[in-house]
Amino acid sequence: MSKYKKLLRRLSFISATSLLLTACEPKIDDIKTTSSAKQPSTNDFMVVVNRPNNMHFIDLRSDEIIRTCKLPGAMLPGTVVMSPDNLTAYVLAGRFDRIFGVNINNCDLVFDAKLSYDNVRVKSIGSLAISPDGKEIYTVHNPTKILNDHYEVMDTQFAVYNAADGLDAKPARTYPIPRQINILATGDDGRVYLSGSDVFVIDPKNGQVDTALKSQTGERKLYGAPDVLTIWPLGRVNDEFVRMYTVPKFTDESMNMDTATFMWGYEKIDLKTGETEVKDFGYVEQVFFTGMPRPRHPDEFYAVLTQLKRHKVSDLSVIKSIDLERTYYCINFSTDGSKLYLGGTYNDIAVYDAESLTKLNNIVLPGGDMSLGTFQVFSLPRDQVKF
């Protein structure tokens, strides 16, 4: 055989082998499809309650309500806290004396605790938190004994419930705590932060109470005592416990109120590390009800009531401010900090671009107003959600 015929046979063999390997090799598009199928997409969702007894589960990708669940009691105050897996919404409701646990995928009631008993009326002012493993539910009991001719105010208690106790849950244990406690938040170490005259922290295993952050008892040089208003447990998207204050800042040791400057600020605890921070973020020009740092932008603090303001903390400046169509009590962010949500008072959630403060949408809730309701924003893989 001539050397040219041998060369042609070798080239034909190489070409056929190459074609066979190419046919068997997966395409890049196929690889991408297979990879994304193994990693289901994740996006933000919201749970919010409104009158008379509605709990709404909302897809924040489309701003559409996935389902509305009916609570077996009045929604007030409407404080919502999510379980660690974000599949159960716990709601402080029943006119401040009942806790419901609701499965967000089918509206099943999985937990129900009536705080009042016998002739003892128990109220909880926005106090609700869940243990890191989801096995325990925490609240604050403010009990009053109802007698024939007078009321008897009883000691305030920190109450621990077992989530597994279901639909007639009773406190597994209680501990004495300071009075005037409202919102709670659980740290990653299992301890629970209590918002009061100071920020306290309690170990729910043994009831030991310590001061985590001094507020009313603090001694900041050239500052007066801070005034704190808080009934909305926010900050979970940042893994933070945060509350705002107003405070007089004096020019000298005379502490003259006539020459004082009034400041807005925040008290913050990192729920992962327990580190604390107290910092002014702006001057008192408007009244706000809630505020929080923007996720992934720790030098930006947003606050809301009749105005929405974006502050730069480091130089106490206002980046942008807008007047709102109505009053909103409650603010929260998307988990990536790109959008913000305003709620409370009436029956719609306003959606804004966090950078420009441009209004993007209104999510209208069937039913009445949200009143003091706290809505929670969280992330879930879409394959865990029943649409």
C-alpha positions in Angstrom: 0.0 0.0 0.0 1.3 3.4 -0.9 2.3 5.8 1.9 -0.5 8.2 0.8 -3.3 5.6 1.2 -1.9 4.8 4.7 -2.0 8.5 5.6 -5.6 8.9 4.4 -6.7 5.9 6.5 -5.1 7.4 9.6 -6.8 10.7 9.0 -10.2 9.0 8.5 -9.7 7.1 11.8 -8.8 10.3 13.7 -11.7 12.2 12.3 -14.3 9.5 13.1 -12.9 9.2 16.7 -13.1 12.9 17.1 -16.7 13.0 15.9 -17.7 10.2 18.3 -16.1 11.9 21.3 -17.8 15.2 20.4 -21.2 13.5 20.1 -20.8 11.9 23.6 -19.5 15.0 25.3 -22.2 17.1 27.1 -22.8 20.6 25.9 -22.0 23.6 28.1 -25.7 24.5 28.1 -26.5 21.0 29.4 -24.0 21.3 32.2 -25.5 24.6 33.3 -29.0 23.2 33.2 -28.0 20.1 35.3 -26.1 22.3 37.8 -29.0 24.7 38.3 -31.4 21.8 38.7 -29.3 20.6 41.7 -29.3 24.0 43.2 -32.9 25.3 43.4 -33.4 29.1 43.2 -33.9 31.0 46.4 -35.7 34.3 46.9 -37.3 36.5 49.5 -40.7 36.0 51.1 -42.7 37.9 53.7 -45.2 37.1 56.4 -47.5 39.8 57.6 -50.9 39.9 59.5 -53.8 42.3 59.3 -57.3 42.7 60.7 -59.5 40.9 61.5 -57.4 37.7 61.7 -55.5 37.3 58.4 -51.9 36.1 58.0 -50.5 36.6 54.5 -47.6 34.7 52.9 -46.1 36.8 50.1 -43.6 36.0 47.3 -41.4 39.1 47.0 -40.1 38.1 43.6 -43.5 38.9 42.2 -45.0 40.9 45.1 -47.9 38.5 45.0 -49.8 36.9 47.9 -49.3 33.1 47.8 -51.9 32.3 50.4 -53.9 33.9 53.2 -54.3 31.9 56.5 -57.0 32.6 59.0 -55.9 32.9 62.6 -58.2 31.5 65.3 -58.3 34.9 67.1 -57.8 38.6 66.8 -54.4 39.6 65.2 -53.3 42.4 67.6 -50.5 43.2 68.2 -49.5 41.1 65.2 -45.9 40.6 66.1 -44.4 37.9 63.7 -41.3 35.9 64.3 -40.2 33.1 62.0 -38.9 29.6 63.0 -35.2 29.0 62.2 -36.2 27.1 59.0 -38.6 29.9 58.1 -41.4 27.4 57.5 -43.5 28.2 60.6 -44.7 31.7 61.5 -45.3 32.5 65.1 -47.7 35.3 65.8 -48.3 37.2 69.1 -52.0 37.9 68.7 -55.3 37.5 70.6 -55.2 41.1 71.8 -51.7 40.7 73.3 -52.4 37.4 75.1 -52.1 34.5 72.7 -49.4 32.9 70.5 -50.1 31.0 67.3 -47.8 28.9 65.3 -48.8 28.5 61.6 -47.3 26.4 58.9 -46.8 28.8 55.9 -47.3 26.1 53.3 -50.7 24.8 54.3 -52.0 27.2 57.0 -52.1 24.4 59.6 -52.1 25.6 63.2 -49.2 23.8 64.9 -49.0 25.8 68.1 -51.4 27.7 70.3 -50.7 29.1 73.8 -53.2 31.2 75.8 -51.3 33.4 78.2 -54.2 34.2 80.5 -55.6 31.7 82.9 -58.2 31.5 85.7 -58.7 35.0 87.0 -55.2 36.1 85.9 -55.1 38.3 82.8 -51.7 38.1 81.1 -50.5 40.5 78.4 -47.3 40.5 76.3 -46.2 43.8 74.6 -44.6 42.6 71.4 -42.5 40.0 73.2 -41.8 37.0 71.1 -38.7 35.0 70.2 -37.7 31.5 69.1 -34.7 29.4 70.2 -32.0 28.8 67.6 -33.0 25.1 67.2 -36.7 26.0 67.0 -37.7 23.9 70.0 -38.6 26.7 72.4 -40.8 29.7 72.2 -40.2 32.7 74.5 -42.4 35.5 75.6 -42.9 37.9 78.5 -45.9 37.6 80.9 -47.2 40.8 82.4 -49.9 39.3 84.7 -52.7 41.0 86.6 -55.0 39.2 89.0 -58.7 40.2 88.5 -60.4 40.3 91.9 -64.0 41.3 92.8 -63.1 44.8 94.0 -59.6 45.5 92.7 -56.8 44.4 90.4 -53.5 43.0 91.8 -50.4 43.6 89.6 -48.2 40.6 89.7 -44.5 40.1 89.0 -43.3 40.1 85.4 -42.0 36.8 84.1 -40.0 35.4 81.2 -41.9 32.4 80.0 -40.5 29.4 78.0 -42.9 27.2 76.0 -42.0 23.9 74.2 -42.9 24.1 70.5 -43.7 20.4 70.5 -46.5 21.0 73.1 -48.9 21.9 70.2 -52.3 23.3 70.5 -52.8 23.7 74.3 -49.3 24.7 75.3 -48.5 25.8 78.9 -45.2 27.4 80.1 -42.5 24.8 80.6 -40.8 27.2 83.0 -40.8 30.9 84.0 -38.3 33.3 85.5 -38.5 36.7 87.1 -37.3 39.6 85.0 -37.3 43.4 85.2 -40.5 45.2 84.3 -41.3 47.2 81.2 -39.9 44.6 78.7 -41.2 44.6 75.2 -39.4 43.2 72.2 -37.1 40.2 72.3 -34.4 38.6 70.1 -32.5 35.4 70.4 -28.7 35.3 69.9 -26.9 32.5 68.2 -25.6 31.4 71.6 -29.2 30.7 72.7 -29.5 33.7 75.1 -32.4 36.1 74.7 -32.1 39.9 74.6 -34.8 41.9 76.3 -35.6 45.5 75.5 -36.4 47.5 78.6 -34.9 50.5 80.4 -31.6 48.8 79.4 -31.1 45.9 77.1 -30.9 42.8 79.3 -30.0 39.3 78.3 -31.4 36.1 79.9 -30.2 32.5 79.7 -33.5 30.6 79.2 -31.9 27.4 80.7 -31.5 28.9 84.2 -33.0 32.3 84.2 -29.8 34.3 84.8 -30.3 37.9 83.8 -27.4 40.3 82.9 -27.2 43.7 81.4 -26.1 43.5 77.8 -26.2 47.2 76.9 -26.7 50.2 79.3 -29.3 52.7 78.1 -31.1 54.5 80.8 -28.3 53.6 83.3 -25.6 54.5 80.8 -23.2 57.4 81.3 -22.2 58.8 77.8 -20.2 61.9 78.3 -22.2 65.1 77.5 -25.4 63.1 76.8 -28.6 63.0 78.6 -30.8 59.9 79.2 -32.0 58.4 75.9 -35.7 58.0 75.1 -36.5 54.7 73.4 -39.8 53.7 71.6 -39.9 50.2 70.3 -42.5 47.5 69.9 -41.4 46.2 66.5 -38.8 43.4 66.5 -36.7 44.2 63.4 -33.2 43.5 62.3 -33.3 39.7 61.7 -32.3 40.2 58.0 -29.0 41.7 59.5 -28.8 39.2 62.4 -29.1 42.2 64.7 -31.2 43.4 67.6 -31.7 47.1 67.0 -33.7 49.9 68.6 -33.7 53.7 68.0 -33.4 56.5 70.6 -33.6 60.2 70.8 -31.2 62.0 73.2 -30.0 65.5 74.1 -26.3 66.1 73.4 -24.9 69.0 75.4 -22.2 71.5 74.6 -20.4 71.4 78.0 -20.6 70.1 81.5 -23.3 72.6 82.5 -25.8 70.2 80.7 -27.9 73.2 79.6 -31.0 72.0 77.8 -31.4 75.3 76.1 -28.2 74.8 74.1 -28.5 71.1 73.7 -28.7 69.4 70.3 -31.2 66.6 70.0 -29.9 63.5 68.2 -31.3 60.3 66.7 -29.3 57.2 67.3 -29.5 53.4 67.6 -28.5 50.7 70.1 -27.5 47.5 68.3 -26.4 44.0 69.3 -24.9 41.6 66.8 -26.9 38.4 67.4 -24.0 36.2 66.1 -21.2 37.7 68.3 -23.0 39.6 71.1 -21.0 42.7 70.3 -22.8 46.0 71.1 -22.8 49.4 69.5 -24.4 52.8 70.5 -24.2 55.4 67.8 -25.9 58.6 66.7 -27.1 58.6 63.1 -28.7 62.0 62.6 -30.3 65.1 64.0 -33.9 65.2 65.3 -35.9 66.8 62.5 -38.8 64.4 62.1 -40.4 61.8 64.3 -39.7 58.1 63.4 -41.2 54.9 64.7 -38.8 52.3 63.3 -35.5 52.2 61.6 -32.6 49.8 60.8 -29.3 49.6 59.0 -29.4 48.6 55.3 -28.2 45.0 54.7 -24.6 45.0 53.3 -24.4 48.8 53.8 -23.6 49.2 57.5 -23.0 53.0 57.2 -26.6 53.6 56.0 -29.5 53.8 58.4 -33.1 54.2 57.2 -36.0 55.4 59.3 -39.8 55.9 58.7 -43.0 57.4 59.9 -44.5 60.2 57.7 -41.1 60.5 55.9 -38.7 57.9 54.7 -35.0 59.0 55.3 -31.8 57.4 54.2 -29.0 58.5 56.6 -25.2 58.2 56.3 -24.2 57.4 59.8 -20.5 58.3 59.7 -21.1 62.0 59.0 -24.7 62.3 60.4 -25.9 63.4 56.9 -29.1 62.7 55.1 -28.5 61.0 51.7 -32.1 61.3 50.6 -35.5 62.0 52.2 -39.0 61.7 50.7 -42.5 62.5 52.0 -44.8 59.5 52.1 -48.4 59.2 51.0 -49.4 58.1 54.5 -48.0 57.1 57.8 -46.0 53.8 57.9 -45.0 52.4 61.3 -42.7 49.6 60.2 -39.7 49.3 57.9 -37.8 46.2 56.7 -35.4 45.3 53.8 -34.9 42.6 51.3 -32.1 40.2 52.4 -29.7 41.8 49.9 -30.6 45.4 50.8 -31.8 46.3 47.3 -35.4 46.9 48.3 -37.2 48.2 51.3 -40.7 47.6 52.5 -43.0 49.8 54.6 -46.0 48.6 56.5 -48.2 49.1 59.5 -51.2 51.3 60.0 -53.4 50.6 56.9 -53.6 47.5 54.6 -50.8 47.9 52.0 -47.1 47.2 51.9 -45.2 49.9 50.0 -42.1 48.7 48.1 -39.2 51.1 47.4 -35.9 50.9 45.7 -33.4 51.3 48.5 -30.8 53.2 46.5 -33.1 55.9 44.9 -36.1 55.7 47.2 -38.2 55.3 44.1 -41.5 53.7 44.7 -41.8 50.3 42.9 -45.1 48.8 44.0 -47.9 48.5 46.5 -48.9 45.1 47.9 -52.5 45.4 48.9 -53.7 43.1 51.6 -57.2 41.8 51.7 -58.9 42.8 54.9 -58.4 45.7 57.3 -55.4 47.5 58.7 -52.1 46.1 60.0 -52.1 48.3 63.1 -48.9 47.5 65.1 -48.2 44.4 63.0 -44.5 43.5 62.4 -43.8 41.9 59.1 -40.8 39.6 58.6 -38.7 39.2 55.4 -36.7 36.0 54.9 -35.2 33.8 52.2 -36.3 30.3 51.2 -35.5 27.9 48.4 -38.5 27.9 46.1 -38.7 24.1 46.1 -39.6 24.3 49.8 -42.6 26.5 49.1 -46.0 25.3 47.9 -47.5 27.7 45.4 
